[in-house]
Amino acid sequence: MSATALPLIAITMGDAAGIGPEVIMKALAEPAARTLCRPLVVGDAARLREAGARAGGAAARLEVRPVAGPEEGRYAAGAVDCIDLDLIPPGLPWGQLSAPAGEAAFQFVRVATELAVAGRVGAICTAPLNKEALHLAGRRYPGHTEMLAALTGTPEVSMMLMTPKLRVIHVTTHIGLLDAIERIEPGLVERTIGRGHATLTRAGIAAPRIGVCGINPHAGEHGLFGRGEEEGKIAPAVERCRAEGWDVTGPLPADTLFFRAGRGEFDLVVAMYHDQGHGPVKVLGIEAGVNVTVGLPVIRTSVDHGTAFDIAGTGQADERSMIEALRQAADLAP
């Protein structure tokens, strides 16, 4: 595929005090990344240069080119095209909470979303932001997923985590466990299964095999554990999906379901709450995980790790999840 035919991906820089700038520079210094897409960073040019210098090696040799929009990008090896919003104060400390960094992270996502909605880029790939910094800036979003839903006017979306061995979609995400159990109901479960089914069929899996987790140990064991959540909240949704002719099984005990999915029996696992789905994925290795927001009018993928303030600015960050996120964005982009 010629370079001009590669999908154009907007990469948001995330929290400038975290490892986002570094993993972007390291990833774009890898020749493999340039075979996947035409990358356009939405962020801060000076911070990217500093991150490249701290990372060293090929990342330090990259030229950062400020551009006004996607049409000005050259997308050439050895350079990083960046829509420079110039929002990061000079000398911003690495690894520290900062309201300016939180506000900038929001603005990077806002601009990238506008480009994607307008069709000027094919997909968005996000570096990590810090929720506390976001809140310090007055942007009261639990995370990227909810922010993107608000920016696109989408009433309901789902988080899907993807690794080479496992795909997991979540019925609930960034809320407490008691609130999650209260929020789960048959309609939400059915819509989540539907979003997962649609995503996999678009990706070329004609008849996805979907396993649905229970909430309680042993999926309630016919009422022995819990208060009938499996029968009242999950089973009706599974029955309706099966009536559509879909290959959906559940509710199943989460521990054995993830084992079976890892062995290849299922194409997708439906997790009921955040840690039920995130734990098994992260055991496989954060560097292999990619976060996909399902249900938006635009394509969005992300690294599956946080801002890692403890190592930010040290050159130690691992860029492999960013490369995988770019790969998934390119695969899903129009």
DODRENBA-619678 format. One record per residue (C-alpha): residue number from 1; z, x, y. Coordinates in steps of 0.5 Angstrom, whole numbers, padded with zeros to 4 digits. Example, Ala and Ser with C-alpha at 12.3 -4.5 7.8 and 13.67 -1.06 7.14 Angstrom:
<recs>
<rec i="1" up="0016" east="0025" north="-0009"/>
<rec i="2" up="0014" east="0027" north="-0002"/>
</recs>
This chain:
<recs>
<rec i="1" up="0000" east="0000" north="0000"/>
<rec i="2" up="-0002" east="0003" north="0007"/>
<rec i="3" up="0004" east="0004" north="0012"/>
<rec i="4" up="0001" east="-0002" north="0016"/>
<rec i="5" up="0002" east="-0007" north="0011"/>
<rec i="6" up="0009" east="-0005" north="0009"/>
<rec i="7" up="0014" east="-0011" north="0012"/>
<rec i="8" up="0017" east="-0009" north="0018"/>
<rec i="9" up="0025" east="-0010" north="0017"/>
<rec i="10" up="0030" east="-0010" north="0023"/>
<rec i="11" up="0036" east="-0006" north="0022"/>
<rec i="12" up="0042" east="-0008" north="0026"/>
<rec i="13" up="0047" east="-0002" north="0027"/>
<rec i="14" up="0053" east="-0005" north="0026"/>
<rec i="15" up="0060" east="-0003" north="0029"/>
<rec i="16" up="0058" east="0004" north="0032"/>
<rec i="17" up="0065" east="0006" north="0031"/>
<rec i="18" up="0064" east="0006" north="0023"/>
<rec i="19" up="0059" east="0009" north="0018"/>
<rec i="20" up="0053" east="0004" north="0020"/>
<rec i="21" up="0050" east="0009" north="0024"/>
<rec i="22" up="0050" east="0015" north="0019"/>
<rec i="23" up="0048" east="0011" north="0013"/>
<rec i="24" up="0042" east="0008" north="0017"/>
<rec i="25" up="0040" east="0016" north="0019"/>
<rec i="26" up="0041" east="0018" north="0012"/>
<rec i="27" up="0037" east="0013" north="0009"/>
<rec i="28" up="0031" east="0013" north="0014"/>
<rec i="29" up="0031" east="0021" north="0013"/>
<rec i="30" up="0030" east="0019" north="0005"/>
<rec i="31" up="0022" east="0019" north="0004"/>
<rec i="32" up="0023" east="0014" north="-0001"/>
<rec i="33" up="0025" east="0009" north="0004"/>
<rec i="34" up="0019" east="0010" north="0008"/>
<rec i="35" up="0015" east="0007" north="0002"/>
<rec i="36" up="0019" east="0001" north="0002"/>
<rec i="37" up="0018" east="-0002" north="0009"/>
<rec i="38" up="0017" east="0000" north="0017"/>
<rec i="39" up="0024" east="0000" north="0019"/>
<rec i="40" up="0026" east="-0002" north="0026"/>
<rec i="41" up="0033" east="0000" north="0028"/>
<rec i="42" up="0037" east="-0005" north="0033"/>
<rec i="43" up="0042" east="-0001" north="0036"/>
<rec i="44" up="0044" east="0005" north="0041"/>
<rec i="45" up="0039" east="0011" north="0041"/>
<rec i="46" up="0045" east="0016" north="0043"/>
<rec i="47" up="0050" east="0014" north="0038"/>
<rec i="48" up="0044" east="0014" north="0032"/>
<rec i="49" up="0043" east="0021" north="0035"/>
<rec i="50" up="0050" east="0023" north="0035"/>
<rec i="51" up="0051" east="0020" north="0028"/>
<rec i="52" up="0045" east="0024" north="0025"/>
<rec i="53" up="0048" east="0031" north="0028"/>
<rec i="54" up="0054" east="0029" north="0024"/>
<rec i="55" up="0051" east="0027" north="0018"/>
<rec i="56" up="0047" east="0034" north="0018"/>
<rec i="57" up="0041" east="0036" north="0014"/>
<rec i="58" up="0034" east="0032" north="0014"/>
<rec i="59" up="0038" east="0026" north="0018"/>
<rec i="60" up="0040" east="0031" north="0024"/>
<rec i="61" up="0032" east="0033" north="0025"/>
<rec i="62" up="0030" east="0026" north="0026"/>
<rec i="63" up="0027" east="0024" north="0033"/>
<rec i="64" up="0030" east="0017" north="0035"/>
<rec i="65" up="0025" east="0014" north="0039"/>
<rec i="66" up="0027" east="0008" north="0044"/>
<rec i="67" up="0022" east="0002" north="0044"/>
<rec i="68" up="0022" east="-0004" north="0048"/>
<rec i="69" up="0020" east="-0008" north="0042"/>
<rec i="70" up="0017" east="-0008" north="0035"/>
<rec i="71" up="0010" east="-0007" north="0037"/>
<rec i="72" up="0011" east="-0001" north="0040"/>
<rec i="73" up="0014" east="0002" north="0034"/>
<rec i="74" up="0010" east="0008" north="0031"/>
<rec i="75" up="0014" east="0008" north="0024"/>
<rec i="76" up="0012" east="0015" north="0023"/>
<rec i="77" up="0016" east="0020" north="0018"/>
<rec i="78" up="0021" east="0024" north="0022"/>
<rec i="79" up="0022" east="0019" north="0027"/>
<rec i="80" up="0027" east="0013" north="0028"/>
<rec i="81" up="0024" east="0007" north="0032"/>
<rec i="82" up="0030" east="0004" north="0036"/>
<rec i="83" up="0031" east="-0002" north="0040"/>
<rec i="84" up="0036" east="0001" north="0045"/>
<rec i="85" up="0041" east="-0004" north="0048"/>
<rec i="86" up="0045" east="0001" north="0051"/>
<rec i="87" up="0052" east="-0002" north="0050"/>
<rec i="88" up="0056" east="0004" north="0047"/>
<rec i="89" up="0060" east="0007" north="0052"/>
<rec i="90" up="0059" east="0015" north="0051"/>
<rec i="91" up="0064" east="0018" north="0047"/>
<rec i="92" up="0067" east="0012" north="0044"/>
<rec i="93" up="0071" east="0015" north="0038"/>
<rec i="94" up="0069" east="0014" north="0031"/>
<rec i="95" up="0074" east="0010" north="0026"/>
<rec i="96" up="0078" east="0006" north="0031"/>
<rec i="97" up="0077" east="-0001" north="0033"/>
<rec i="98" up="0074" east="-0003" north="0039"/>
<rec i="99" up="0072" east="-0009" north="0043"/>
<rec i="100" up="0066" east="-0006" north="0046"/>
<rec i="101" up="0063" east="-0004" north="0039"/>
<rec i="102" up="0065" east="-0011" north="0037"/>
<rec i="103" up="0061" east="-0014" north="0042"/>
<rec i="104" up="0055" east="-0009" north="0041"/>
<rec i="105" up="0055" east="-0011" north="0034"/>
<rec i="106" up="0054" east="-0018" north="0035"/>
<rec i="107" up="0049" east="-0017" north="0040"/>
<rec i="108" up="0045" east="-0013" north="0035"/>
<rec i="109" up="0045" east="-0018" north="0030"/>
<rec i="110" up="0043" east="-0023" north="0036"/>
<rec i="111" up="0037" east="-0019" north="0038"/>
<rec i="112" up="0035" east="-0018" north="0031"/>
<rec i="113" up="0035" east="-0025" north="0029"/>
<rec i="114" up="0031" east="-0027" north="0035"/>
<rec i="115" up="0026" east="-0023" north="0033"/>
<rec i="116" up="0026" east="-0025" north="0026"/>
<rec i="117" up="0026" east="-0033" north="0028"/>
<rec i="118" up="0020" east="-0031" north="0032"/>
<rec i="119" up="0016" east="-0028" north="0026"/>
<rec i="120" up="0016" east="-0021" north="0030"/>
<rec i="121" up="0020" east="-0018" north="0024"/>
<rec i="122" up="0019" east="-0020" north="0017"/>
<rec i="123" up="0027" east="-0019" north="0015"/>
<rec i="124" up="0033" east="-0017" north="0017"/>
<rec i="125" up="0038" east="-0011" north="0014"/>
<rec i="126" up="0045" east="-0011" north="0017"/>
<rec i="127" up="0049" east="-0005" north="0017"/>
<rec i="128" up="0057" east="-0007" north="0017"/>
<rec i="129" up="0061" east="-0009" north="0022"/>
<rec i="130" up="0068" east="-0010" north="0023"/>
<rec i="131" up="0071" east="-0017" north="0023"/>
<rec i="132" up="0077" east="-0015" north="0028"/>
<rec i="133" up="0073" east="-0011" north="0033"/>
<rec i="134" up="0068" east="-0017" north="0033"/>
<rec i="135" up="0074" east="-0022" north="0034"/>
<rec i="136" up="0077" east="-0017" north="0040"/>
<rec i="137" up="0070" east="-0018" north="0043"/>
<rec i="138" up="0072" east="-0026" north="0043"/>
<rec i="139" up="0066" east="-0027" north="0037"/>
<rec i="140" up="0070" east="-0031" north="0033"/>
<rec i="141" up="0066" east="-0031" north="0026"/>
<rec i="142" up="0069" east="-0029" north="0019"/>
<rec i="143" up="0063" east="-0024" north="0018"/>
<rec i="144" up="0055" east="-0024" north="0018"/>
<rec i="145" up="0054" east="-0030" north="0014"/>
<rec i="146" up="0057" east="-0035" north="0019"/>
<rec i="147" up="0054" east="-0031" north="0025"/>
<rec i="148" up="0047" east="-0032" north="0022"/>
<rec i="149" up="0048" east="-0039" north="0020"/>
<rec i="150" up="0050" east="-0040" north="0028"/>
<rec i="151" up="0045" east="-0036" north="0031"/>
<rec i="152" up="0040" east="-0040" north="0027"/>
<rec i="153" up="0043" east="-0047" north="0027"/>
<rec i="154" up="0043" east="-0047" north="0020"/>
<rec i="155" up="0049" east="-0052" north="0017"/>
<rec i="156" up="0050" east="-0049" north="0011"/>
<rec i="157" up="0049" east="-0042" north="0007"/>
<rec i="158" up="0051" east="-0038" north="0001"/>
<rec i="159" up="0053" east="-0031" north="0000"/>
<rec i="160" up="0049" east="-0027" north="-0006"/>
<rec i="161" up="0051" east="-0020" north="-0009"/>
<rec i="162" up="0045" east="-0017" north="-0012"/>
<rec i="163" up="0046" east="-0011" north="-0017"/>
<rec i="164" up="0041" east="-0008" north="-0022"/>
<rec i="165" up="0045" east="-0011" north="-0027"/>
<rec i="166" up="0048" east="-0017" north="-0024"/>
<rec i="167" up="0047" east="-0023" north="-0019"/>
<rec i="168" up="0053" east="-0027" north="-0016"/>
<rec i="169" up="0052" east="-0033" north="-0011"/>
<rec i="170" up="0059" east="-0036" north="-0008"/>
<rec i="171" up="0061" east="-0043" north="-0007"/>
<rec i="172" up="0066" east="-0041" north="-0002"/>
<rec i="173" up="0067" east="-0034" north="0001"/>
<rec i="174" up="0071" east="-0032" north="0007"/>
<rec i="175" up="0077" east="-0037" north="0007"/>
<rec i="176" up="0084" east="-0036" north="0003"/>
<rec i="177" up="0084" east="-0038" north="-0004"/>
<rec i="178" up="0088" east="-0045" north="-0003"/>
<rec i="179" up="0083" east="-0047" north="0002"/>
<rec i="180" up="0077" east="-0045" north="-0002"/>
<rec i="181" up="0080" east="-0049" north="-0008"/>
<rec i="182" up="0081" east="-0055" north="-0003"/>
<rec i="183" up="0074" east="-0054" north="0000"/>
<rec i="184" up="0070" east="-0054" north="-0007"/>
<rec i="185" up="0067" east="-0061" north="-0009"/>
<rec i="186" up="0061" east="-0063" north="-0013"/>
<rec i="187" up="0056" east="-0063" north="-0007"/>
<rec i="188" up="0058" east="-0056" north="-0005"/>
<rec i="189" up="0057" east="-0053" north="-0012"/>
<rec i="190" up="0051" east="-0057" north="-0013"/>
<rec i="191" up="0048" east="-0054" north="-0007"/>
<rec i="192" up="0050" east="-0047" north="-0008"/>
<rec i="193" up="0047" east="-0047" north="-0015"/>
<rec i="194" up="0040" east="-0050" north="-0012"/>
<rec i="195" up="0040" east="-0045" north="-0007"/>
<rec i="196" up="0041" east="-0039" north="-0012"/>
<rec i="197" up="0036" east="-0043" north="-0016"/>
<rec i="198" up="0031" east="-0043" north="-0011"/>
<rec i="199" up="0032" east="-0036" north="-0009"/>
<rec i="200" up="0031" east="-0033" north="-0016"/>
<rec i="201" up="0024" east="-0038" north="-0017"/>
<rec i="202" up="0021" east="-0035" north="-0011"/>
<rec i="203" up="0023" east="-0028" north="-0013"/>
<rec i="204" up="0019" east="-0029" north="-0019"/>
<rec i="205" up="0024" east="-0032" north="-0025"/>
<rec i="206" up="0021" east="-0038" north="-0027"/>
<rec i="207" up="0027" east="-0041" north="-0030"/>
<rec i="208" up="0033" east="-0038" north="-0028"/>
<rec i="209" up="0039" east="-0038" north="-0033"/>
<rec i="210" up="0045" east="-0040" north="-0029"/>
<rec i="211" up="0052" east="-0039" north="-0031"/>
<rec i="212" up="0058" east="-0043" north="-0027"/>
<rec i="213" up="0065" east="-0040" north="-0027"/>
<rec i="214" up="0071" east="-0045" north="-0027"/>
<rec i="215" up="0077" east="-0044" north="-0022"/>
<rec i="216" up="0083" east="-0043" north="-0027"/>
<rec i="217" up="0084" east="-0039" north="-0033"/>
<rec i="218" up="0080" east="-0041" north="-0039"/>
<rec i="219" up="0076" east="-0045" north="-0034"/>
<rec i="220" up="0082" east="-0050" north="-0035"/>
<rec i="221" up="0082" east="-0050" north="-0042"/>
<rec i="222" up="0081" east="-0058" north="-0042"/>
<rec i="223" up="0086" east="-0059" north="-0037"/>
<rec i="224" up="0091" east="-0054" north="-0040"/>
<rec i="225" up="0091" east="-0050" north="-0034"/>
<rec i="226" up="0090" east="-0053" north="-0027"/>
<rec i="227" up="0090" east="-0060" north="-0024"/>
<rec i="228" up="0083" east="-0062" north="-0027"/>
<rec i="229" up="0079" east="-0058" north="-0022"/>
<rec i="230" up="0073" east="-0056" north="-0027"/>
<rec i="231" up="0072" east="-0063" north="-0029"/>
<rec i="232" up="0073" east="-0066" north="-0022"/>
<rec i="233" up="0070" east="-0061" north="-0018"/>
<rec i="234" up="0065" east="-0057" north="-0022"/>
<rec i="235" up="0062" east="-0061" north="-0028"/>
<rec i="236" up="0059" east="-0066" north="-0024"/>
<rec i="237" up="0055" east="-0061" north="-0020"/>
<rec i="238" up="0053" east="-0058" north="-0027"/>
<rec i="239" up="0051" east="-0064" north="-0030"/>
<rec i="240" up="0046" east="-0066" north="-0024"/>
<rec i="241" up="0043" east="-0059" north="-0024"/>
<rec i="242" up="0041" east="-0060" north="-0031"/>
<rec i="243" up="0038" east="-0067" north="-0030"/>
<rec i="244" up="0033" east="-0063" north="-0026"/>
<rec i="245" up="0031" east="-0059" north="-0032"/>
<rec i="246" up="0035" east="-0053" north="-0030"/>
<rec i="247" up="0038" east="-0048" north="-0035"/>
<rec i="248" up="0045" east="-0049" north="-0032"/>
<rec i="249" up="0051" east="-0048" north="-0036"/>
<rec i="250" up="0059" east="-0049" north="-0034"/>
<rec i="251" up="0064" east="-0049" north="-0032"/>
<rec i="252" up="0065" east="-0043" north="-0036"/>
<rec i="253" up="0071" east="-0038" north="-0036"/>
<rec i="254" up="0070" east="-0033" north="-0031"/>
<rec i="255" up="0072" east="-0027" north="-0035"/>
<rec i="256" up="0067" east="-0028" north="-0041"/>
<rec i="257" up="0062" east="-0031" north="-0036"/>
<rec i="258" up="0061" east="-0024" north="-0032"/>
<rec i="259" up="0061" east="-0020" north="-0039"/>
<rec i="260" up="0056" east="-0024" north="-0042"/>
<rec i="261" up="0052" east="-0024" north="-0035"/>
<rec i="262" up="0052" east="-0016" north="-0035"/>
<rec i="263" up="0050" east="-0016" north="-0042"/>
<rec i="264" up="0043" east="-0020" north="-0040"/>
<rec i="265" up="0045" east="-0027" north="-0042"/>
<rec i="266" up="0045" east="-0030" north="-0035"/>
<rec i="267" up="0040" east="-0029" north="-0029"/>
<rec i="268" up="0045" east="-0031" north="-0024"/>
<rec i="269" up="0053" east="-0033" north="-0024"/>
<rec i="270" up="0056" east="-0038" north="-0019"/>
<rec i="271" up="0063" east="-0036" north="-0017"/>
<rec i="272" up="0068" east="-0041" north="-0014"/>
<rec i="273" up="0071" east="-0036" north="-0009"/>
<rec i="274" up="0070" east="-0029" north="-0006"/>
<rec i="275" up="0074" east="-0024" north="-0010"/>
<rec i="276" up="0072" east="-0028" north="-0017"/>
<rec i="277" up="0065" east="-0026" north="-0015"/>
<rec i="278" up="0066" east="-0019" north="-0011"/>
<rec i="279" up="0071" east="-0016" north="-0016"/>
<rec i="280" up="0066" east="-0015" north="-0022"/>
<rec i="281" up="0060" east="-0013" north="-0017"/>
<rec i="282" up="0064" east="-0008" north="-0014"/>
<rec i="283" up="0066" east="-0005" north="-0021"/>
<rec i="284" up="0059" east="-0003" north="-0022"/>
<rec i="285" up="0059" east="0001" north="-0016"/>
<rec i="286" up="0059" east="-0001" north="-0008"/>
<rec i="287" up="0053" east="0004" north="-0008"/>
<rec i="288" up="0049" east="-0001" north="-0012"/>
<rec i="289" up="0050" east="-0007" north="-0009"/>
<rec i="290" up="0046" east="-0011" north="-0004"/>
<rec i="291" up="0049" east="-0017" north="0000"/>
<rec i="292" up="0043" east="-0023" north="0001"/>
<rec i="293" up="0045" east="-0029" north="0006"/>
<rec i="294" up="0041" east="-0035" north="0002"/>
<rec i="295" up="0039" east="-0041" north="0006"/>
<rec i="296" up="0037" east="-0038" north="0012"/>
<rec i="297" up="0030" east="-0039" north="0015"/>
<rec i="298" up="0030" east="-0032" north="0016"/>
<rec i="299" up="0031" east="-0026" north="0010"/>
<rec i="300" up="0037" east="-0022" north="0011"/>
<rec i="301" up="0040" east="-0017" north="0007"/>
<rec i="302" up="0046" east="-0012" north="0008"/>
<rec i="303" up="0050" east="-0006" north="0005"/>
<rec i="304" up="0055" east="-0009" north="0000"/>
<rec i="305" up="0061" east="-0004" north="0004"/>
<rec i="306" up="0065" east="-0004" north="0010"/>
<rec i="307" up="0065" east="0000" north="0016"/>
<rec i="308" up="0070" east="0005" north="0012"/>
<rec i="309" up="0073" east="0008" north="0019"/>
<rec i="310" up="0077" east="0013" north="0015"/>
<rec i="311" up="0071" east="0017" north="0014"/>
<rec i="312" up="0066" east="0015" north="0020"/>
<rec i="313" up="0064" east="0021" north="0024"/>
<rec i="314" up="0065" east="0026" north="0018"/>
<rec i="315" up="0058" east="0026" north="0015"/>
<rec i="316" up="0061" east="0023" north="0008"/>
<rec i="317" up="0058" east="0016" north="0008"/>
<rec i="318" up="0053" east="0014" north="0002"/>
<rec i="319" up="0047" east="0012" north="0004"/>
<rec i="320" up="0045" east="0009" north="-0003"/>
<rec i="321" up="0047" east="0002" north="-0001"/>
<rec i="322" up="0043" east="0002" north="0005"/>
<rec i="323" up="0036" east="0004" north="0001"/>
<rec i="324" up="0038" east="-0002" north="-0004"/>
<rec i="325" up="0038" east="-0007" north="0002"/>
<rec i="326" up="0032" east="-0004" north="0005"/>
<rec i="327" up="0029" east="-0005" north="-0002"/>
<rec i="328" up="0031" east="-0012" north="-0003"/>
<rec i="329" up="0029" east="-0014" north="0004"/>
<rec i="330" up="0022" east="-0011" north="0003"/>
<rec i="331" up="0021" east="-0015" north="-0004"/>
<rec i="332" up="0024" east="-0022" north="0000"/>
<rec i="333" up="0020" east="-0021" north="0006"/>
<rec i="334" up="0014" east="-0025" north="0007"/>
</recs>
